[in-house]
Amino acid sequence: MIQISQMGMTFGERKLFSDVTFNLAMGNCYGVVGANGSGKSTFLKILTGELTPTTGEVRTPSLLRLGFLKQNHFEFENDRILDVVLMGNPRLWSVLKEKERLIHQKMLDEKDGSRLAELEMLISDLGGYEAETQAATLLNGLGIENSQITETMSTLSGGYKLRVLLAQCLFGKPNVLLFDEPNNHLDIVSIAWLGDYLVEYPGVVVVVSHDYHFLNQISTHILDIDYESIKMYKGNYVQFTEAKELEIRQREQEIVRQEKKQEELQAFYEHFRAKATKARQAISRKKQLDRMEDVVIVRSSRISPVFQFVQKRPSGKQALIVSDLDKSFDDNHVLKNVSFYLGRGDRIAVIGPNGVGKSTLIKILGGHLKHDSGCVEWGHEVSIGYFAQNHKELIPSGTNPYEWLYGFAPTEFVSNIRGILGKALFSGDDVYKRSETLSGGESARLIFARLMLEQNNVLLLDEPTNHLDLEAIEALWQALVKFPGTVVFVSHDRHFVEKTATAILELRHDGFSFFEGDYHDFLGRKGIDHLDRNVVPTTKNATVVEKMDIKRVKPNMRERRQFTKELSRLEGKAAKREEDILSIENEIADIDNLFAGSEIYLPGRQDEFQCLFSRQKELKFCVHEEMILWEADQNRIAELNQLIAEIDNSKTSQ
């Protein structure tokens, strides 16, 4: 379907990838992974024809119909829902808009009348008179009712915005679907629904995502953008990580070997070049060294940012009291008598399905939206930092990271501004990159740079993990756990919530619950897992729930034996992996102890230090990858236990 041959892409001196060759075939779903800024969105734009590769070519059939769902789900906030779908047929939409413009002219001359007649013929030929009915049918099938379709996009929650944009893609009847971070801003129900849809889609699907659970569900292949190349791996995300882990170890070992060889050759040349008896050998070593220097060592683009949130001064012991908070949008009552208390140092996760008011609550707490009734009382000396779900609310176009950040602290030393930007992975000329060209991940890291600079004692974070790669998500939760201030955050990332939250605010369509304790304790008490995509909570959209129920496995004893066998194997595998992780962490601790002393830095031990440093880096990556695999095993173990219990309960009831 799509043939990519020797494709390369550079921006100035920066190379994203080169010499990329593979085919994208019908019936396959390709998950695209890589670090923020590695070129994932650029790759999709090359496939659409929006960008032209620097080298090579992308060949597509002449009758190819392509649907592209971009990162920005807030692009059409002021447009009617129905119109957004009609935009999925650009030619028809252009003709409809021209007709509308002519009709609303005060005076029409003969030329305008002739053009109107031409437009009527074009609309008929393009199926325009049935278009609104077809668009409405699409929206209905995606859970959006006829009573909503004349409203603007701004009236919808993030999950339903995505459904409208998907309808826009499908309206053009594409045989290739491209998605750039589709599950950002989605609740678990919407993510599960989208995953089911893509698994059944008969055409080519290419999806950029940092959600490894989602990629594991949908992917038949993984396209990994790293080491200035794009490599295709067959299989889902877990299978990719296993293959990638081995490849990384081999690459890092080769890099260390080459660097050590270069040092040895350089040392021999410097030591013996002045000795007549060794001159020939020295010259030979120098030639070898020159040849090696011609070989550029390409390193991985996966780098972790360093987030460090500190506070200028602590808040009072009582950080926040919310009492009987109410908020409605016309007839939609999203927050009903919400009340809770936060002490200094608490980290509260706000969870629940789309449309229950999670982002609304964050905006009210931050003073960005007025509530209808109730009370929001902040404590003594509170200073609030805000991370918006829509980054464009905070970062305007026409600026750059350095200029934007410096604007919040014009008296700060330039070195401090550059240092904070460096921690957020903006170095060199990246600090002057135009804000409108920043990727979603880069924009997120820039907002976190501002929060590090401002040193607030309260952080309000609305979907902070959206657009971040796995390394950045890991760095973020670790920084929040160390932060001595108070945090209120919205997230659908179960791993992030489990690691970060000390309290849970559950918002529902029929009310709310506030629970003091982490997410594990919340599940033990409430039993409702809003962050498990295998469990579909009750929502206003019965269509989705029914579709998911249809796909449930019918219990029988043969399946129980299969599930039990798989469960036993996975439990043994998970236990072995836990032992491996503990062993690796112990080795990392031993290296840390060596680095804490002074002897390792003595002259003559540089090679040993370099080897230990490389080894520690390798071990930390191994722990990260092992944890991903361990979590995948644990999720499957929980799923198998649930399936076995259902079979047993079914047998008992019979």
Secondary structure as a PSIPRED ss2 file (coil, helix, strand):
# PSIPRED VFORMAT (PSIPRED V4.0)

   1 M C   1.000  0.000  0.000
   2 I E   0.000  0.000  1.000
   3 Q E   0.000  0.000  1.000
   4 I E   0.000  0.000  1.000
   5 S E   0.000  0.000  1.000
   6 Q E   0.000  0.000  1.000
   7 M E   0.000  0.000  1.000
   8 G E   0.000  0.000  1.000
   9 M E   0.000  0.000  1.000
  10 T E   0.000  0.000  1.000
  11 F E   0.000  0.000  1.000
  12 G C   1.000  0.000  0.000
  13 E C   1.000  0.000  0.000
  14 R E   0.000  0.000  1.000
  15 K E   0.000  0.000  1.000
  16 L E   0.000  0.000  1.000
  17 F E   0.000  0.000  1.000
  18 S E   0.000  0.000  1.000
  19 D E   0.000  0.000  1.000
  20 V E   0.000  0.000  1.000
  21 T E   0.000  0.000  1.000
  22 F E   0.000  0.000  1.000
  23 N E   0.000  0.000  1.000
  24 L E   0.000  0.000  1.000
  25 A C   1.000  0.000  0.000
  26 M C   1.000  0.000  0.000
  27 G C   1.000  0.000  0.000
  28 N C   1.000  0.000  0.000
  29 C E   0.000  0.000  1.000
  30 Y E   0.000  0.000  1.000
  31 G E   0.000  0.000  1.000
  32 V E   0.000  0.000  1.000
  33 V E   0.000  0.000  1.000
  34 G E   0.000  0.000  1.000
  35 A C   1.000  0.000  0.000
  36 N C   1.000  0.000  0.000
  37 G C   1.000  0.000  0.000
  38 S C   1.000  0.000  0.000
  39 G C   1.000  0.000  0.000
  40 K H   0.000  1.000  0.000
  41 S H   0.000  1.000  0.000
  42 T H   0.000  1.000  0.000
  43 F H   0.000  1.000  0.000
  44 L H   0.000  1.000  0.000
  45 K H   0.000  1.000  0.000
  46 I H   0.000  1.000  0.000
  47 L H   0.000  1.000  0.000
  48 T H   0.000  1.000  0.000
  49 G C   1.000  0.000  0.000
  50 E C   1.000  0.000  0.000
  51 L C   1.000  0.000  0.000
  52 T C   1.000  0.000  0.000
  53 P C   1.000  0.000  0.000
  54 T C   1.000  0.000  0.000
  55 T E   0.000  0.000  1.000
  56 G E   0.000  0.000  1.000
  57 E E   0.000  0.000  1.000
  58 V E   0.000  0.000  1.000
  59 R E   0.000  0.000  1.000
  60 T C   1.000  0.000  0.000
  61 P C   1.000  0.000  0.000
  62 S C   1.000  0.000  0.000
  63 L C   1.000  0.000  0.000
  64 L C   1.000  0.000  0.000
  65 R C   1.000  0.000  0.000
  66 L E   0.000  0.000  1.000
  67 G E   0.000  0.000  1.000
  68 F E   0.000  0.000  1.000
  69 L E   0.000  0.000  1.000
  70 K C   1.000  0.000  0.000
  71 Q C   1.000  0.000  0.000
  72 N C   1.000  0.000  0.000
  73 H C   1.000  0.000  0.000
  74 F C   1.000  0.000  0.000
  75 E C   1.000  0.000  0.000
  76 F C   1.000  0.000  0.000
  77 E C   1.000  0.000  0.000
  78 N C   1.000  0.000  0.000
  79 D C   1.000  0.000  0.000
  80 R E   0.000  0.000  1.000
  81 I H   0.000  1.000  0.000
  82 L H   0.000  1.000  0.000
  83 D H   0.000  1.000  0.000
  84 V H   0.000  1.000  0.000
  85 V H   0.000  1.000  0.000
  86 L H   0.000  1.000  0.000
  87 M C   1.000  0.000  0.000
  88 G C   1.000  0.000  0.000
  89 N C   1.000  0.000  0.000
  90 P H   0.000  1.000  0.000
  91 R H   0.000  1.000  0.000
  92 L H   0.000  1.000  0.000
  93 W H   0.000  1.000  0.000
  94 S H   0.000  1.000  0.000
  95 V H   0.000  1.000  0.000
  96 L H   0.000  1.000  0.000
  97 K H   0.000  1.000  0.000
  98 E H   0.000  1.000  0.000
  99 K H   0.000  1.000  0.000
 100 E H   0.000  1.000  0.000
 101 R H   0.000  1.000  0.000
 102 L H   0.000  1.000  0.000
 103 I H   0.000  1.000  0.000
 104 H C   1.000  0.000  0.000
 105 Q C   1.000  0.000  0.000
 106 K C   1.000  0.000  0.000
 107 M C   1.000  0.000  0.000
 108 L C   1.000  0.000  0.000
 109 D C   1.000  0.000  0.000
 110 E H   0.000  1.000  0.000
 111 K H   0.000  1.000  0.000
 112 D H   0.000  1.000  0.000
 113 G H   0.000  1.000  0.000
 114 S H   0.000  1.000  0.000
 115 R H   0.000  1.000  0.000
 116 L H   0.000  1.000  0.000
 117 A H   0.000  1.000  0.000
 118 E H   0.000  1.000  0.000
 119 L H   0.000  1.000  0.000
 120 E H   0.000  1.000  0.000
 121 M H   0.000  1.000  0.000
 122 L H   0.000  1.000  0.000
 123 I H   0.000  1.000  0.000
 124 S H   0.000  1.000  0.000
 125 D H   0.000  1.000  0.000
 126 L C   1.000  0.000  0.000
 127 G C   1.000  0.000  0.000
 128 G H   0.000  1.000  0.000
 129 Y H   0.000  1.000  0.000
 130 E H   0.000  1.000  0.000
 131 A H   0.000  1.000  0.000
 132 E H   0.000  1.000  0.000
 133 T H   0.000  1.000  0.000
 134 Q H   0.000  1.000  0.000
 135 A H   0.000  1.000  0.000
 136 A H   0.000  1.000  0.000
 137 T H   0.000  1.000  0.000
 138 L H   0.000  1.000  0.000
 139 L H   0.000  1.000  0.000
 140 N H   0.000  1.000  0.000
 141 G H   0.000  1.000  0.000
 142 L C   1.000  0.000  0.000
 143 G C   1.000  0.000  0.000
 144 I C   1.000  0.000  0.000
 145 E C   1.000  0.000  0.000
 146 N C   1.000  0.000  0.000
 147 S C   1.000  0.000  0.000
 148 Q C   1.000  0.000  0.000
 149 I C   1.000  0.000  0.000
 150 T C   1.000  0.000  0.000
 151 E C   1.000  0.000  0.000
 152 T E   0.000  0.000  1.000
 153 M H   0.000  1.000  0.000
 154 S H   0.000  1.000  0.000
 155 T H   0.000  1.000  0.000
 156 L C   1.000  0.000  0.000
 157 S C   1.000  0.000  0.000
 158 G H   0.000  1.000  0.000
 159 G H   0.000  1.000  0.000
 160 Y H   0.000  1.000  0.000
 161 K H   0.000  1.000  0.000
 162 L H   0.000  1.000  0.000
 163 R H   0.000  1.000  0.000
 164 V H   0.000  1.000  0.000
 165 L H   0.000  1.000  0.000
 166 L H   0.000  1.000  0.000
 167 A H   0.000  1.000  0.000
 168 Q H   0.000  1.000  0.000
 169 C H   0.000  1.000  0.000
 170 L H   0.000  1.000  0.000
 171 F H   0.000  1.000  0.000
 172 G C   1.000  0.000  0.000
 173 K C   1.000  0.000  0.000
 174 P C   1.000  0.000  0.000
 175 N C   1.000  0.000  0.000
 176 V E   0.000  0.000  1.000
 177 L E   0.000  0.000  1.000
 178 L E   0.000  0.000  1.000
 179 F E   0.000  0.000  1.000
 180 D E   0.000  0.000  1.000
 181 E C   1.000  0.000  0.000
 182 P C   1.000  0.000  0.000
 183 N C   1.000  0.000  0.000
 184 N C   1.000  0.000  0.000
 185 H C   1.000  0.000  0.000
 186 L C   1.000  0.000  0.000
 187 D C   1.000  0.000  0.000
 188 I H   0.000  1.000  0.000
 189 V H   0.000  1.000  0.000
 190 S H   0.000  1.000  0.000
 191 I H   0.000  1.000  0.000
 192 A H   0.000  1.000  0.000
 193 W H   0.000  1.000  0.000
 194 L H   0.000  1.000  0.000
 195 G H   0.000  1.000  0.000
 196 D H   0.000  1.000  0.000
 197 Y H   0.000  1.000  0.000
 198 L H   0.000  1.000  0.000
 199 V H   0.000  1.000  0.000
 200 E H   0.000  1.000  0.000
 201 Y C   1.000  0.000  0.000
 202 P C   1.000  0.000  0.000
 203 G C   1.000  0.000  0.000
 204 V E   0.000  0.000  1.000
 205 V E   0.000  0.000  1.000
 206 V E   0.000  0.000  1.000
 207 V E   0.000  0.000  1.000
 208 V E   0.000  0.000  1.000
 209 S C   1.000  0.000  0.000
 210 H C   1.000  0.000  0.000
 211 D C   1.000  0.000  0.000
 212 Y H   0.000  1.000  0.000
 213 H H   0.000  1.000  0.000
 214 F H   0.000  1.000  0.000
 215 L H   0.000  1.000  0.000
 216 N H   0.000  1.000  0.000
 217 Q H   0.000  1.000  0.000
 218 I H   0.000  1.000  0.000
 219 S C   1.000  0.000  0.000
 220 T C   1.000  0.000  0.000
 221 H E   0.000  0.000  1.000
 222 I E   0.000  0.000  1.000
 223 L E   0.000  0.000  1.000
 224 D E   0.000  0.000  1.000
 225 I E   0.000  0.000  1.000
 226 D E   0.000  0.000  1.000
 227 Y C   1.000  0.000  0.000
 228 E C   1.000  0.000  0.000
 229 S E   0.000  0.000  1.000
 230 I E   0.000  0.000  1.000
 231 K E   0.000  0.000  1.000
 232 M E   0.000  0.000  1.000
 233 Y E   0.000  0.000  1.000
 234 K E   0.000  0.000  1.000
 235 G C   1.000  0.000  0.000
 236 N C   1.000  0.000  0.000
 237 Y H   0.000  1.000  0.000
 238 V H   0.000  1.000  0.000
 239 Q H   0.000  1.000  0.000
 240 F H   0.000  1.000  0.000
 241 T H   0.000  1.000  0.000
 242 E H   0.000  1.000  0.000
 243 A H   0.000  1.000  0.000
 244 K H   0.000  1.000  0.000
 245 E H   0.000  1.000  0.000
 246 L H   0.000  1.000  0.000
 247 E H   0.000  1.000  0.000
 248 I H   0.000  1.000  0.000
 249 R H   0.000  1.000  0.000
 250 Q H   0.000  1.000  0.000
 251 R H   0.000  1.000  0.000
 252 E H   0.000  1.000  0.000
 253 Q H   0.000  1.000  0.000
 254 E H   0.000  1.000  0.000
 255 I H   0.000  1.000  0.000
 256 V H   0.000  1.000  0.000
 257 R H   0.000  1.000  0.000
 258 Q H   0.000  1.000  0.000
 259 E H   0.000  1.000  0.000
 260 K H   0.000  1.000  0.000
 261 K H   0.000  1.000  0.000
 262 Q H   0.000  1.000  0.000
 263 E H   0.000  1.000  0.000
 264 E H   0.000  1.000  0.000
 265 L H   0.000  1.000  0.000
 266 Q H   0.000  1.000  0.000
 267 A H   0.000  1.000  0.000
 268 F H   0.000  1.000  0.000
 269 Y H   0.000  1.000  0.000
 270 E H   0.000  1.000  0.000
 271 H H   0.000  1.000  0.000
 272 F H   0.000  1.000  0.000
 273 R C   1.000  0.000  0.000
 274 A C   1.000  0.000  0.000
 275 K C   1.000  0.000  0.000
 276 A H   0.000  1.000  0.000
 277 T H   0.000  1.000  0.000
 278 K H   0.000  1.000  0.000
 279 A H   0.000  1.000  0.000
 280 R H   0.000  1.000  0.000
 281 Q H   0.000  1.000  0.000
 282 A H   0.000  1.000  0.000
 283 I H   0.000  1.000  0.000
 284 S H   0.000  1.000  0.000
 285 R H   0.000  1.000  0.000
 286 K H   0.000  1.000  0.000
 287 K H   0.000  1.000  0.000
 288 Q H   0.000  1.000  0.000
 289 L H   0.000  1.000  0.000
 290 D H   0.000  1.000  0.000
 291 R H   0.000  1.000  0.000
 292 M H   0.000  1.000  0.000
 293 E H   0.000  1.000  0.000
 294 D H   0.000  1.000  0.000
 295 V C   1.000  0.000  0.000
 296 V C   1.000  0.000  0.000
 297 I C   1.000  0.000  0.000
 298 V C   1.000  0.000  0.000
 299 R C   1.000  0.000  0.000
 300 S C   1.000  0.000  0.000
 301 S C   1.000  0.000  0.000
 302 R C   1.000  0.000  0.000
 303 I C   1.000  0.000  0.000
 304 S C   1.000  0.000  0.000
 305 P C   1.000  0.000  0.000
 306 V C   1.000  0.000  0.000
 307 F C   1.000  0.000  0.000
 308 Q C   1.000  0.000  0.000
 309 F C   1.000  0.000  0.000
 310 V C   1.000  0.000  0.000
 311 Q C   1.000  0.000  0.000
 312 K C   1.000  0.000  0.000
 313 R C   1.000  0.000  0.000
 314 P C   1.000  0.000  0.000
 315 S C   1.000  0.000  0.000
 316 G C   1.000  0.000  0.000
 317 K C   1.000  0.000  0.000
 318 Q E   0.000  0.000  1.000
 319 A E   0.000  0.000  1.000
 320 L E   0.000  0.000  1.000
 321 I E   0.000  0.000  1.000
 322 V E   0.000  0.000  1.000
 323 S E   0.000  0.000  1.000
 324 D E   0.000  0.000  1.000
 325 L E   0.000  0.000  1.000
 326 D E   0.000  0.000  1.000
 327 K E   0.000  0.000  1.000
 328 S E   0.000  0.000  1.000
 329 F E   0.000  0.000  1.000
 330 D C   1.000  0.000  0.000
 331 D C   1.000  0.000  0.000
 332 N E   0.000  0.000  1.000
 333 H E   0.000  0.000  1.000
 334 V E   0.000  0.000  1.000
 335 L E   0.000  0.000  1.000
 336 K E   0.000  0.000  1.000
 337 N E   0.000  0.000  1.000
 338 V E   0.000  0.000  1.000
 339 S E   0.000  0.000  1.000
 340 F E   0.000  0.000  1.000
 341 Y E   0.000  0.000  1.000
 342 L E   0.000  0.000  1.000
 343 G E   0.000  0.000  1.000
 344 R C   1.000  0.000  0.000
 345 G C   1.000  0.000  0.000
 346 D C   1.000  0.000  0.000
 347 R E   0.000  0.000  1.000
 348 I E   0.000  0.000  1.000
 349 A E   0.000  0.000  1.000
 350 V E   0.000  0.000  1.000
 351 I E   0.000  0.000  1.000
 352 G C   1.000  0.000  0.000
 353 P C   1.000  0.000  0.000
 354 N C   1.000  0.000  0.000
 355 G C   1.000  0.000  0.000
 356 V C   1.000  0.000  0.000
 357 G C   1.000  0.000  0.000
 358 K H   0.000  1.000  0.000
 359 S H   0.000  1.000  0.000
 360 T H   0.000  1.000  0.000
 361 L H   0.000  1.000  0.000
 362 I H   0.000  1.000  0.000
 363 K H   0.000  1.000  0.000
 364 I H   0.000  1.000  0.000
 365 L H   0.000  1.000  0.000
 366 G C   1.000  0.000  0.000
 367 G C   1.000  0.000  0.000
 368 H C   1.000  0.000  0.000
 369 L C   1.000  0.000  0.000
 370 K C   1.000  0.000  0.000
 371 H C   1.000  0.000  0.000
 372 D C   1.000  0.000  0.000
 373 S E   0.000  0.000  1.000
 374 G E   0.000  0.000  1.000
 375 C E   0.000  0.000  1.000
 376 V E   0.000  0.000  1.000
 377 E E   0.000  0.000  1.000
 378 W E   0.000  0.000  1.000
 379 G C   1.000  0.000  0.000
 380 H C   1.000  0.000  0.000
 381 E C   1.000  0.000  0.000
 382 V C   1.000  0.000  0.000
 383 S C   1.000  0.000  0.000
 384 I E   0.000  0.000  1.000
 385 G E   0.000  0.000  1.000
 386 Y E   0.000  0.000  1.000
 387 F E   0.000  0.000  1.000
 388 A C   1.000  0.000  0.000
 389 Q C   1.000  0.000  0.000
 390 N C   1.000  0.000  0.000
 391 H H   0.000  1.000  0.000
 392 K H   0.000  1.000  0.000
 393 E H   0.000  1.000  0.000
 394 L C   1.000  0.000  0.000
 395 I C   1.000  0.000  0.000
 396 P C   1.000  0.000  0.000
 397 S C   1.000  0.000  0.000
 398 G C   1.000  0.000  0.000
 399 T C   1.000  0.000  0.000
 400 N C   1.000  0.000  0.000
 401 P H   0.000  1.000  0.000
 402 Y H   0.000  1.000  0.000
 403 E H   0.000  1.000  0.000
 404 W H   0.000  1.000  0.000
 405 L H   0.000  1.000  0.000
 406 Y H   0.000  1.000  0.000
 407 G C   1.000  0.000  0.000
 408 F C   1.000  0.000  0.000
 409 A C   1.000  0.000  0.000
 410 P C   1.000  0.000  0.000
 411 T C   1.000  0.000  0.000
 412 E C   1.000  0.000  0.000
 413 F C   1.000  0.000  0.000
 414 V H   0.000  1.000  0.000
 415 S H   0.000  1.000  0.000
 416 N H   0.000  1.000  0.000
 417 I H   0.000  1.000  0.000
 418 R H   0.000  1.000  0.000
 419 G H   0.000  1.000  0.000
 420 I H   0.000  1.000  0.000
 421 L H   0.000  1.000  0.000
 422 G H   0.000  1.000  0.000
 423 K H   0.000  1.000  0.000
 424 A C   1.000  0.000  0.000
 425 L C   1.000  0.000  0.000
 426 F C   1.000  0.000  0.000
 427 S C   1.000  0.000  0.000
 428 G H   0.000  1.000  0.000
 429 D H   0.000  1.000  0.000
 430 D H   0.000  1.000  0.000
 431 V H   0.000  1.000  0.000
 432 Y H   0.000  1.000  0.000
 433 K C   1.000  0.000  0.000
 434 R C   1.000  0.000  0.000
 435 S H   0.000  1.000  0.000
 436 E H   0.000  1.000  0.000
 437 T H   0.000  1.000  0.000
 438 L C   1.000  0.000  0.000
 439 S C   1.000  0.000  0.000
 440 G H   0.000  1.000  0.000
 441 G H   0.000  1.000  0.000
 442 E H   0.000  1.000  0.000
 443 S H   0.000  1.000  0.000
 444 A H   0.000  1.000  0.000
 445 R H   0.000  1.000  0.000
 446 L H   0.000  1.000  0.000
 447 I H   0.000  1.000  0.000
 448 F H   0.000  1.000  0.000
 449 A H   0.000  1.000  0.000
 450 R H   0.000  1.000  0.000
 451 L H   0.000  1.000  0.000
 452 M H   0.000  1.000  0.000
 453 L H   0.000  1.000  0.000
 454 E H   0.000  1.000  0.000
 455 Q C   1.000  0.000  0.000
 456 N C   1.000  0.000  0.000
 457 N C   1.000  0.000  0.000
 458 V E   0.000  0.000  1.000
 459 L E   0.000  0.000  1.000
 460 L E   0.000  0.000  1.000
 461 L E   0.000  0.000  1.000
 462 D E   0.000  0.000  1.000
 463 E C   1.000  0.000  0.000
 464 P C   1.000  0.000  0.000
 465 T C   1.000  0.000  0.000
 466 N C   1.000  0.000  0.000
 467 H C   1.000  0.000  0.000
 468 L C   1.000  0.000  0.000
 469 D C   1.000  0.000  0.000
 470 L H   0.000  1.000  0.000
 471 E H   0.000  1.000  0.000
 472 A H   0.000  1.000  0.000
 473 I H   0.000  1.000  0.000
 474 E H   0.000  1.000  0.000
 475 A H   0.000  1.000  0.000
 476 L H   0.000  1.000  0.000
 477 W H   0.000  1.000  0.000
 478 Q H   0.000  1.000  0.000
 479 A H   0.000  1.000  0.000
 480 L H   0.000  1.000  0.000
 481 V H   0.000  1.000  0.000
 482 K H   0.000  1.000  0.000
 483 F C   1.000  0.000  0.000
 484 P C   1.000  0.000  0.000
 485 G C   1.000  0.000  0.000
 486 T E   0.000  0.000  1.000
 487 V E   0.000  0.000  1.000
 488 V E   0.000  0.000  1.000
 489 F E   0.000  0.000  1.000
 490 V E   0.000  0.000  1.000
 491 S C   1.000  0.000  0.000
 492 H C   1.000  0.000  0.000
 493 D C   1.000  0.000  0.000
 494 R H   0.000  1.000  0.000
 495 H H   0.000  1.000  0.000
 496 F H   0.000  1.000  0.000
 497 V H   0.000  1.000  0.000
 498 E H   0.000  1.000  0.000
 499 K H   0.000  1.000  0.000
 500 T H   0.000  1.000  0.000
 501 A C   1.000  0.000  0.000
 502 T C   1.000  0.000  0.000
 503 A E   0.000  0.000  1.000
 504 I E   0.000  0.000  1.000
 505 L E   0.000  0.000  1.000
 506 E E   0.000  0.000  1.000
 507 L E   0.000  0.000  1.000
 508 R E   0.000  0.000  1.000
 509 H C   1.000  0.000  0.000
 510 D C   1.000  0.000  0.000
 511 G E   0.000  0.000  1.000
 512 F E   0.000  0.000  1.000
 513 S E   0.000  0.000  1.000
 514 F E   0.000  0.000  1.000
 515 F E   0.000  0.000  1.000
 516 E E   0.000  0.000  1.000
 517 G C   1.000  0.000  0.000
 518 D C   1.000  0.000  0.000
 519 Y H   0.000  1.000  0.000
 520 H H   0.000  1.000  0.000
 521 D H   0.000  1.000  0.000
 522 F H   0.000  1.000  0.000
 523 L H   0.000  1.000  0.000
 524 G H   0.000  1.000  0.000
 525 R H   0.000  1.000  0.000
 526 K H   0.000  1.000  0.000
 527 G C   1.000  0.000  0.000
 528 I C   1.000  0.000  0.000
 529 D C   1.000  0.000  0.000
 530 H C   1.000  0.000  0.000
 531 L C   1.000  0.000  0.000
 532 D C   1.000  0.000  0.000
 533 R C   1.000  0.000  0.000
 534 N C   1.000  0.000  0.000
 535 V C   1.000  0.000  0.000
 536 V C   1.000  0.000  0.000
 537 P C   1.000  0.000  0.000
 538 T C   1.000  0.000  0.000
 539 T C   1.000  0.000  0.000
 540 K C   1.000  0.000  0.000
 541 N C   1.000  0.000  0.000
 542 A H   0.000  1.000  0.000
 543 T H   0.000  1.000  0.000
 544 V H   0.000  1.000  0.000
 545 V H   0.000  1.000  0.000
 546 E H   0.000  1.000  0.000
 547 K H   0.000  1.000  0.000
 548 M H   0.000  1.000  0.000
 549 D H   0.000  1.000  0.000
 550 I H   0.000  1.000  0.000
 551 K C   1.000  0.000  0.000
 552 R C   1.000  0.000  0.000
 553 V C   1.000  0.000  0.000
 554 K C   1.000  0.000  0.000
 555 P C   1.000  0.000  0.000
 556 N C   1.000  0.000  0.000
 557 M H   0.000  1.000  0.000
 558 R H   0.000  1.000  0.000
 559 E H   0.000  1.000  0.000
 560 R H   0.000  1.000  0.000
 561 R H   0.000  1.000  0.000
 562 Q H   0.000  1.000  0.000
 563 F H   0.000  1.000  0.000
 564 T H   0.000  1.000  0.000
 565 K H   0.000  1.000  0.000
 566 E H   0.000  1.000  0.000
 567 L H   0.000  1.000  0.000
 568 S H   0.000  1.000  0.000
 569 R H   0.000  1.000  0.000
 570 L H   0.000  1.000  0.000
 571 E H   0.000  1.000  0.000
 572 G H   0.000  1.000  0.000
 573 K H   0.000  1.000  0.000
 574 A H   0.000  1.000  0.000
 575 A H   0.000  1.000  0.000
 576 K H   0.000  1.000  0.000
 577 R H   0.000  1.000  0.000
 578 E H   0.000  1.000  0.000
 579 E H   0.000  1.000  0.000
 580 D H   0.000  1.000  0.000
 581 I H   0.000  1.000  0.000
 582 L H   0.000  1.000  0.000
 583 S H   0.000  1.000  0.000
 584 I H   0.000  1.000  0.000
 585 E H   0.000  1.000  0.000
 586 N H   0.000  1.000  0.000
 587 E H   0.000  1.000  0.000
 588 I H   0.000  1.000  0.000
 589 A H   0.000  1.000  0.000
 590 D H   0.000  1.000  0.000
 591 I H   0.000  1.000  0.000
 592 D H   0.000  1.000  0.000
 593 N H   0.000  1.000  0.000
 594 L H   0.000  1.000  0.000
 595 F H   0.000  1.000  0.000
 596 A H   0.000  1.000  0.000
 597 G C   1.000  0.000  0.000
 598 S C   1.000  0.000  0.000
 599 E H   0.000  1.000  0.000
 600 I H   0.000  1.000  0.000
 601 Y H   0.000  1.000  0.000
 602 L C   1.000  0.000  0.000
 603 P C   1.000  0.000  0.000
 604 G C   1.000  0.000  0.000
 605 R C   1.000  0.000  0.000
 606 Q H   0.000  1.000  0.000
 607 D H   0.000  1.000  0.000
 608 E H   0.000  1.000  0.000
 609 F H   0.000  1.000  0.000
 610 Q H   0.000  1.000  0.000
 611 C H   0.000  1.000  0.000
 612 L H   0.000  1.000  0.000
 613 F H   0.000  1.000  0.000
 614 S H   0.000  1.000  0.000
 615 R H   0.000  1.000  0.000
 616 Q H   0.000  1.000  0.000
 617 K H   0.000  1.000  0.000
 618 E H   0.000  1.000  0.000
 619 L H   0.000  1.000  0.000
 620 K H   0.000  1.000  0.000
 621 F H   0.000  1.000  0.000
 622 C H   0.000  1.000  0.000
 623 V H   0.000  1.000  0.000
 624 H H   0.000  1.000  0.000
 625 E H   0.000  1.000  0.000
 626 E H   0.000  1.000  0.000
 627 M H   0.000  1.000  0.000
 628 I H   0.000  1.000  0.000
 629 L H   0.000  1.000  0.000
 630 W H   0.000  1.000  0.000
 631 E H   0.000  1.000  0.000
 632 A H   0.000  1.000  0.000
 633 D H   0.000  1.000  0.000
 634 Q H   0.000  1.000  0.000
 635 N H   0.000  1.000  0.000
 636 R H   0.000  1.000  0.000
 637 I H   0.000  1.000  0.000
 638 A H   0.000  1.000  0.000
 639 E H   0.000  1.000  0.000
 640 L H   0.000  1.000  0.000
 641 N H   0.000  1.000  0.000
 642 Q H   0.000  1.000  0.000
 643 L H   0.000  1.000  0.000
 644 I H   0.000  1.000  0.000
 645 A H   0.000  1.000  0.000
 646 E H   0.000  1.000  0.000
 647 I H   0.000  1.000  0.000
 648 D H   0.000  1.000  0.000
 649 N H   0.000  1.000  0.000
 650 S H   0.000  1.000  0.000
 651 K H   0.000  1.000  0.000
 652 T H   0.000  1.000  0.000
 653 S H   0.000  1.000  0.000
 654 Q C   1.000  0.000  0.000
